[in-house]
Amino acid sequence: MSAYVIAFVDIHDHARFAQDYIPLYISTLEPFGGNIVAVSDKATTMEGSVPPGRTILLEFPDLDSARQWYASDGYAPLLALRKSISTSSVVFLPGGFTLHN
């Protein structure tokens, strides 16, 4: 079942993010079946509060693939870079609908 990664990224250095992070980041998704579903700097919050900045939605074949991508050697240097030039919140969400009591 599909899984999703939702990231809220408040970018502090837009030039480095665009030049050093994004071009390499996209290629790290492919080996894990990851796809970019949506990216926007203009997400609208209808209730509550969401961290400022860019909202990113990624889709993976399953939660294990998403976790493997995030922990991969290919993504590790980009993760470190992203953490140095932005403030982020990242959520892993299994697909489907499950009720928990």
C-alpha positions in Angstrom: 0.0 0.0 0.0 1.3 3.5 -0.9 2.9 5.6 1.8 3.4 9.4 1.9 6.0 11.8 3.2 4.8 15.2 4.1 7.5 17.8 4.6 7.2 21.4 5.8 10.4 23.2 4.9 11.2 26.8 5.9 14.1 27.6 3.6 16.8 30.0 5.0 19.1 29.9 2.0 17.1 29.7 -1.2 20.1 29.9 -3.5 21.8 26.9 -2.0 18.5 25.0 -1.7 17.8 25.5 -5.4 21.4 24.9 -6.6 22.8 22.3 -4.3 19.8 20.4 -2.9 16.9 20.1 -5.4 18.9 18.8 -8.5 20.4 15.9 -6.5 17.3 15.3 -4.2 15.1 14.3 -7.1 17.4 11.6 -8.2 17.5 10.0 -4.7 13.8 9.2 -4.9 13.9 7.0 -8.0 15.7 3.9 -6.6 13.0 3.7 -3.9 10.0 4.3 -6.2 9.4 7.7 -4.8 7.5 10.3 -6.7 6.8 14.0 -6.1 3.1 14.5 -5.8 3.0 18.2 -4.9 5.3 21.1 -3.9 4.1 24.5 -3.1 5.1 27.6 -1.2 1.5 28.7 -1.2 -0.3 25.9 0.7 -3.4 27.2 2.5 -4.0 26.3 6.2 -7.7 25.9 6.9 -7.4 24.9 10.6 -4.7 24.9 13.2 -1.1 25.8 12.4 1.4 24.5 10.0 5.1 25.3 10.0 5.9 28.1 7.6 7.5 27.7 4.2 7.3 25.0 1.4 5.0 22.0 1.7 6.1 18.9 -0.1 4.1 15.7 -0.6 6.0 12.5 -1.8 4.5 9.1 -2.6 6.3 5.8 -2.2 5.1 2.2 -2.9 5.1 1.5 0.8 6.2 2.8 4.2 9.4 0.6 4.2 10.5 2.2 0.8 10.0 5.7 2.3 12.0 4.8 5.4 14.8 3.3 3.3 15.0 6.4 1.1 15.2 8.7 4.1 18.0 6.6 5.7 19.8 5.9 2.4 23.5 6.7 1.8 22.4 8.7 -1.3 20.1 11.0 0.7 22.3 11.3 3.8 24.4 14.2 2.5 21.4 16.0 1.2 19.6 15.5 4.5 22.5 17.1 6.3 22.5 20.0 3.8 18.8 20.5 4.1 19.0 20.6 7.9 21.8 23.2 7.6 19.9 25.6 5.3 16.3 25.1 6.5 14.0 24.3 9.4 11.9 21.3 8.6 9.1 19.0 9.9 8.7 15.7 8.2 5.9 13.2 8.6 5.6 9.6 7.3 2.0 8.6 6.6 0.9 5.1 5.6 -1.7 5.1 2.9 -5.2 3.7 3.3 -7.7 4.2 6.0 -7.3 2.6 9.4 -9.4 3.3 12.5 -7.6 3.1 15.8 -9.4 3.1 19.2 
